[in-house]
Amino acid sequence: MNKRYSTFRFSGLLFLSLFLTLGAMAQSVIRGSVKNLNGQPLMGASVLDQATNKGTTTDNNGIYSLNVLPGKHTLIISYVGFAPQTIIT
């Protein structure tokens, strides 16, 4: 009985590690930057994937990184005082 348990436990851990690896490989990263018309970075701008409602904000240099599934995405970028912009990746 003890051997059966350890085999199941090992199989479960192997399955879990394979599942996590496959899940990590199935994602892409969209990176970019948000700047105003003068080329200055916009810190704290919102970047939202329209289909999944996943989002992030830009860092101090206006740079963002968003984990998504592979494929085309429509991003909505918004910032206080500016009209929202839509881009397709």
Backbone as a chain_set.jsonl record, in Angstrom:
{"seq": "MNKRYSTFRFSGLLFLSLFLTLGAMAQSVIRGSVKNLNGQPLMGASVLDQATNKGTTTDNNGIYSLNVLPGKHTLIISYVGFAPQTIIT", "coords": {"N": [[0.821, -1.194, 0.0], [1.951, 1.227, 0.69], [3.797, 1.623, -1.366], [2.126, 1.989, -3.574], [0.908, 4.427, -2.942], [3.136, 6.195, -3.007], [3.82, 6.007, -5.705], [1.546, 7.089, -6.902], [1.669, 9.646, -5.814], [4.106, 10.604, -6.907], [3.413, 10.503, -9.632], [1.357, 12.356, -9.644], [2.753, 14.704, -8.971], [4.46, 14.852, -11.172], [2.59, 15.181, -13.233], [1.468, 17.628, -12.443], [3.716, 19.328, -12.673], [4.189, 19.145, -15.426], [1.788, 20.237, -16.377], [1.95, 22.88, -15.401], [4.197, 23.731, -16.819], [3.329, 23.532, -19.498], [1.268, 25.381, -19.389], [2.675, 27.738, -18.961], [4.096, 27.912, -21.341], [2.107, 28.457, -23.123], [1.534, 31.107, -23.158], [1.861, 34.513, -24.177], [3.697, 37.59, -24.28], [2.872, 40.942, -24.325], [4.542, 43.843, -24.928], [5.234, 47.289, -24.467], [5.268, 50.894, -24.834], [3.939, 53.936, -23.496], [3.467, 57.164, -24.533], [3.275, 60.782, -24.548], [2.34, 63.357, -26.971], [4.661, 64.822, -27.158], [6.608, 62.994, -26.768], [7.171, 62.277, -24.186], [7.199, 59.963, -21.5], [4.251, 58.371, -20.177], [3.435, 57.86, -17.023], [1.648, 55.457, -15.188], [-0.468, 55.016, -16.938], [-3.347, 53.242, -18.108], [-3.556, 49.993, -19.461], [-5.467, 47.847, -21.253], [-6.615, 44.655, -22.163], [-9.062, 44.141, -24.384], [-10.679, 41.867, -24.929], [-10.277, 40.0, -22.83], [-10.343, 41.474, -20.526], [-8.076, 41.745, -19.01], [-5.542, 43.621, -17.5], [-3.045, 46.223, -17.072], [-0.753, 48.654, -15.706], [1.316, 51.411, -16.737], [4.838, 51.78, -16.039], [7.249, 53.927, -14.337], [8.631, 54.815, -16.552], [6.811, 54.766, -18.555], [6.425, 52.256, -19.604], [4.904, 49.117, -20.345], [3.869, 45.726, -19.653], [2.18, 42.868, -20.588], [0.718, 39.814, -19.943], [-0.62, 37.492, -22.125], [-2.76, 35.275, -24.049], [-1.587, 33.601, -27.011], [-2.076, 35.248, -30.178], [-4.187, 37.7, -31.885], [-4.801, 40.883, -30.409], [-6.849, 43.397, -28.973], [-6.029, 46.356, -27.611], [-6.846, 48.713, -25.153], [-5.903, 51.859, -24.33], [-5.653, 54.12, -21.763], [-5.583, 57.322, -20.122], [-5.564, 59.835, -17.652], [-6.983, 62.857, -18.659], [-6.534, 62.481, -21.355], [-7.886, 61.267, -24.452], [-9.143, 57.932, -24.716], [-7.201, 55.436, -26.394], [-7.205, 53.003, -28.983], [-5.545, 50.087, -29.929], [-4.519, 47.507, -32.169], [-2.913, 44.485, -31.845]], "CA": [[0.0, 0.0, 0.0], [2.836, 2.372, 0.741], [4.382, 1.798, -2.69], [1.076, 2.518, -4.447], [0.755, 5.832, -2.593], [4.275, 6.967, -3.491], [3.728, 6.066, -7.165], [0.499, 8.064, -7.211], [2.172, 10.963, -5.442], [5.079, 10.989, -7.913], [2.684, 10.76, -10.878], [0.644, 13.617, -9.466], [3.722, 15.798, -9.058], [4.92, 14.927, -12.55], [1.494, 15.765, -13.997], [1.365, 19.033, -12.07], [4.823, 20.081, -13.253], [3.946, 19.225, -16.871], [0.686, 21.166, -16.579], [2.449, 24.236, -15.191], [5.106, 24.044, -17.92], [2.529, 23.776, -20.691], [0.547, 26.638, -19.191], [3.619, 28.847, -19.133], [4.481, 27.999, -22.745], [0.97, 28.857, -23.927], [1.299, 32.529, -23.002], [2.723, 35.48, -24.848], [3.801, 38.856, -23.562], [2.825, 42.162, -25.138], [5.289, 44.913, -24.262], [5.218, 48.54, -25.211], [5.388, 52.106, -24.023], [2.918, 54.954, -23.721], [4.071, 58.492, -24.472], [2.43, 61.862, -25.051], [2.743, 63.837, -28.293], [6.022, 65.349, -27.067], [7.523, 61.885, -26.558], [7.419, 62.042, -22.768], [6.48, 58.776, -21.024], [3.102, 58.584, -19.305], [3.455, 56.93, -15.9], [0.332, 55.145, -14.633], [-1.508, 54.84, -17.954], [-3.981, 51.924, -18.069], [-3.521, 49.21, -20.694], [-6.463, 46.804, -21.039], [-6.946, 43.753, -23.269], [-10.517, 44.262, -24.471], [-11.354, 40.568, -24.942], [-10.165, 39.282, -21.558], [-10.372, 42.441, -19.43], [-6.815, 41.748, -18.278], [-4.917, 44.912, -17.688], [-1.863, 46.608, -16.309], [-0.45, 50.086, -15.8], [2.688, 51.684, -17.146], [5.759, 52.111, -14.954], [7.763, 55.307, -14.33], [9.125, 55.148, -17.889], [5.723, 54.596, -19.511], [6.533, 50.923, -20.198], [3.986, 48.116, -19.815], [4.049, 44.33, -20.04], [0.898, 42.215, -20.345], [0.69, 38.398, -20.31], [-1.84, 37.159, -22.864], [-2.687, 34.081, -24.877], [-1.145, 33.943, -28.366], [-3.112, 35.696, -31.109], [-4.372, 39.147, -32.005], [-5.431, 41.488, -29.241], [-7.214, 44.803, -29.032], [-5.672, 47.014, -26.364], [-7.388, 50.055, -24.918], [-4.956, 52.591, -23.493], [-6.286, 55.333, -21.252], [-4.812, 58.13, -19.193], [-6.343, 61.002, -17.24], [-6.764, 64.039, -19.479], [-6.363, 62.077, -22.75], [-8.91, 60.38, -24.981], [-8.652, 56.558, -24.821], [-6.715, 55.01, -27.697], [-7.332, 51.559, -29.225], [-4.58, 49.559, -30.877], [-4.631, 46.085, -32.41], [-1.571, 43.902, -31.931]], "C": [[0.866, 1.259, 0.0], [3.448, 2.656, -0.623], [3.364, 2.407, -3.651], [0.898, 4.02, -4.201], [1.908, 6.665, -3.161], [4.276, 7.056, -5.011], [2.692, 7.093, -7.581], [0.986, 9.486, -6.926], [3.176, 11.461, -6.478], [4.39, 11.33, -9.232], [1.945, 12.08, -10.809], [1.57, 14.816, -9.575], [4.234, 15.974, -10.476], [3.851, 15.579, -13.418], [1.376, 17.255, -13.713], [2.486, 19.85, -12.694], [4.678, 20.191, -14.766], [2.844, 20.237, -17.172], [1.156, 22.607, -16.427], [3.384, 24.656, -16.318], [4.326, 24.352, -19.193], [1.763, 25.081, -20.573], [1.447, 27.836, -19.402], [3.998, 29.019, -20.593], [3.337, 28.542, -23.602], [0.674, 30.353, -23.804], [2.306, 33.345, -23.79], [2.757, 36.747, -23.998], [3.748, 39.988, -24.579], [3.529, 43.244, -24.326], [5.217, 46.167, -25.118], [5.419, 49.717, -24.283], [4.299, 53.086, -24.433], [3.568, 56.305, -23.502], [3.073, 59.535, -24.955], [2.968, 62.343, -26.405], [4.162, 64.411, -28.313], [7.06, 64.252, -26.832], [7.857, 61.601, -25.109], [6.604, 60.841, -22.296], [5.336, 59.151, -20.087], [3.073, 57.494, -18.236], [2.022, 56.718, -15.393], [-0.787, 55.059, -15.644], [-2.056, 53.42, -17.857], [-3.918, 51.275, -19.434], [-4.403, 47.988, -20.454], [-6.656, 45.979, -22.301], [-8.468, 43.667, -23.31], [-11.226, 42.911, -24.358], [-11.354, 39.886, -23.574], [-10.328, 40.171, -20.33], [-9.158, 42.33, -18.515], [-6.141, 43.078, -18.532], [-3.703, 45.116, -16.821], [-1.731, 48.124, -16.395], [1.013, 50.253, -16.19], [3.536, 52.056, -15.928], [6.225, 53.563, -15.072], [8.25, 55.77, -15.694], [8.067, 54.967, -18.963], [5.69, 53.22, -20.161], [5.536, 49.976, -19.526], [4.344, 46.746, -20.364], [2.771, 43.603, -19.647], [0.959, 40.778, -20.839], [-0.661, 38.068, -20.937], [-1.671, 35.809, -23.552], [-2.223, 34.494, -26.268], [-2.321, 34.347, -29.254], [-3.165, 37.208, -31.183], [-5.149, 39.668, -30.804], [-5.75, 42.943, -29.525], [-6.951, 45.406, -27.663], [-6.3, 48.397, -26.305], [-6.459, 50.731, -23.913], [-5.621, 53.894, -23.065], [-5.404, 56.0, -20.211], [-5.625, 59.375, -18.884], [-5.983, 62.207, -18.105], [-6.57, 63.748, -20.96], [-7.54, 61.207, -23.18], [-8.345, 58.958, -25.063], [-8.25, 56.225, -26.254], [-6.843, 53.487, -27.796], [-6.286, 51.156, -30.24], [-4.802, 48.049, -31.001], [-3.228, 45.532, -32.6], [-1.592, 42.659, -32.782]], "O": [[0.518, 2.249, -0.642], [3.601, 3.818, -0.997], [3.721, 3.262, -4.463], [0.753, 4.793, -5.148], [1.675, 7.728, -3.735], [4.69, 8.075, -5.562], [2.923, 7.877, -8.502], [0.739, 10.407, -7.704], [3.111, 12.62, -6.888], [4.734, 12.32, -9.878], [1.903, 12.833, -11.781], [1.225, 15.823, -10.193], [4.424, 17.099, -10.939], [4.163, 16.433, -14.247], [1.204, 18.055, -14.633], [2.244, 20.949, -13.193], [5.01, 21.229, -15.338], [2.958, 21.011, -18.122], [0.799, 23.463, -17.236], [3.368, 25.815, -16.732], [4.627, 25.323, -19.889], [1.623, 25.81, -21.555], [1.02, 28.844, -19.964], [4.201, 30.144, -21.049], [3.579, 29.038, -24.702], [-0.35, 30.814, -24.307], [3.437, 32.923, -24.031], [1.93, 36.933, -23.105], [4.483, 39.99, -25.566], [3.159, 43.523, -23.186], [5.147, 46.096, -26.345], [5.703, 49.553, -23.097], [3.808, 53.065, -25.562], [4.142, 56.574, -22.447], [2.135, 59.213, -25.685], [3.942, 61.793, -26.919], [4.791, 64.477, -29.369], [8.251, 64.537, -26.712], [8.728, 60.78, -24.821], [5.434, 60.714, -22.657], [5.428, 60.104, -19.313], [2.728, 56.346, -18.517], [1.279, 57.678, -15.194], [-1.955, 55.032, -15.258], [-1.307, 52.49, -17.555], [-4.191, 51.917, -20.448], [-4.128, 47.185, -19.562], [-6.84, 46.531, -23.385], [-9.089, 43.174, -22.369], [-12.286, 42.832, -23.738], [-12.344, 39.256, -23.204], [-10.44, 39.668, -19.212], [-9.205, 42.774, -17.368], [-6.166, 43.597, -19.648], [-3.376, 44.3, -15.959], [-2.511, 48.788, -17.077], [1.832, 49.356, -15.997], [3.031, 52.571, -14.931], [5.647, 54.339, -15.834], [8.284, 56.968, -15.972], [8.378, 55.009, -20.153], [5.001, 53.03, -21.164], [5.342, 50.018, -18.311], [5.019, 46.615, -21.385], [2.323, 43.705, -18.505], [1.221, 40.537, -22.018], [-1.711, 38.332, -20.351], [-0.565, 35.272, -23.624], [-2.446, 35.637, -26.669], [-3.43, 33.84, -29.092], [-2.317, 37.907, -30.628], [-6.025, 38.995, -30.26], [-5.011, 43.631, -30.229], [-7.571, 45.016, -26.673], [-6.284, 49.148, -27.28], [-6.256, 50.243, -22.802], [-6.091, 54.67, -23.897], [-4.606, 55.361, -19.525], [-6.301, 59.912, -19.762], [-4.807, 62.534, -18.261], [-6.452, 64.682, -21.753], [-8.121, 60.493, -22.362], [-7.187, 58.785, -25.44], [-8.884, 56.677, -27.208], [-6.618, 52.773, -26.82], [-6.143, 51.792, -31.284], [-5.224, 47.398, -30.045], [-2.451, 46.04, -33.41], [-0.555, 42.024, -32.974]]}, "num_chains": 1, "name": "protein.A"}
